[in-house]
Amino acid sequence: MNAIIDIQGIYKKYKESEFFSVEDVNLQIKKGAFFGLLGPNGAGKTTLISLLCGLIKPTTGKILIEGKNYESFEKQIKQNIGVVPQEYALYPTLSAYENLLYFGSMYGLKGKELKKSIDYYLDYLGLKEHAHRSIQSFSGGMKRRVNLIAGILHNPSILFLDEPTVGVDLQSRLILVDLLKELHKKGTTIIYTSHHLHEVQELCETIAIIDKGKIFALGSSEELMEKTQTTNLEAAFLALTGVNLKEHE
Ligand SMILES: Nc1ncnc2c1ncn2[C@@H]1O[C@H](COP(=O)(O)OP(=O)(O)OP(=O)(O)O)[C@@H](O)[C@H]1O
């Protein structure tokens, strides 16, 4: 397989934690994939995404992004990935436009090129007329849209999204999903966590189901449904996870 992300035997135990939040994960994700990470609260999705983005370091194990590791190639890897975190990374008192100028410049974009990209995405996501309002006056859905733009301005080849549609209204969700489809069509590899099973079923070609830090099912939604003799991903998810799924106590 032409793996753009290669995860080999990753374990992560946080300081002062008594258990592994990610445990023995081995996974290859191919270039151009739309890959979904699904799991209940506390399963380890954010931890795994944070490891892949180089925001935290594994306790043991190896992560290769486009064949490179973070120890030697952090700067190069970070130029090529986009990260859309669950928590807003935006400055509340700055306008959407000012926030995006700041994020774009962090990736070395400037001048006309940066402004063109900001204008394009603000327009695409229906925020053009709100561009100069402060973020603190935005609804949750509008903030999510700006948060997404901040992660894609530099045209990354891999995009990591941690629940990009959580807490947003239907309109915002549809626009966000539409943009993700568009990016995928252009060849961006997308790694995405979500609690919305319908959304994951619609978007993701491959889905990893994770609980208590371990991946215990992997496949397309069709494969997961076939394995569980169910007719939708929600039923497959419940059949696979059962009633015993609990967060770490
Ligand atoms: N900084 C930390 N220090 C100690 N434990 C942590 C830390 N961050 C997360 N954990 C623990 O690691 C486990 C996995 O958490 P994580 O946030 O990765 O799960 P998640 O699947 O993203 O959950 P959610 O769906 O609620 O966002 C949980 O038990 C959590 O309490």
The ligand as an ORCA input file, in Angstrom:
! r2SCAN-3c Opt
* xyz 0 1
  N      -3.626     15.398     29.173
  C      -4.121     14.254     29.667
  N      -3.646     13.748     30.833
  C      -4.128     12.570     31.325
  N      -5.107     11.838     30.722
  C      -5.623     12.308     29.584
  C      -5.172     13.540     28.987
  N      -5.861     13.734     27.830
  C      -6.713     12.692     27.715
  N      -6.582     11.839     28.752
  C      -7.304     10.579     28.969
  O      -7.022      9.717     27.870
  C      -8.207      9.007     27.480
  C      -8.494      9.285     26.027
  O      -8.882     10.631     25.882
  P      -9.151     11.321     24.478
  O      -9.451     12.771     24.726
  O      -8.049     10.990     23.568
  O     -10.484     10.566     24.006
  P     -11.539     10.921     22.862
  O     -11.882      9.634     22.212
  O     -11.006     12.004     22.004
  O     -12.782     11.443     23.690
  P     -13.927     12.532     23.270
  O     -14.811     11.864     22.297
  O     -14.594     12.779     24.586
  O     -13.234     13.750     22.749
  C      -9.324      9.467     28.419
  O      -9.440      8.524     29.460
  C      -8.821     10.798     28.940
  O      -9.308     11.052     30.245
*
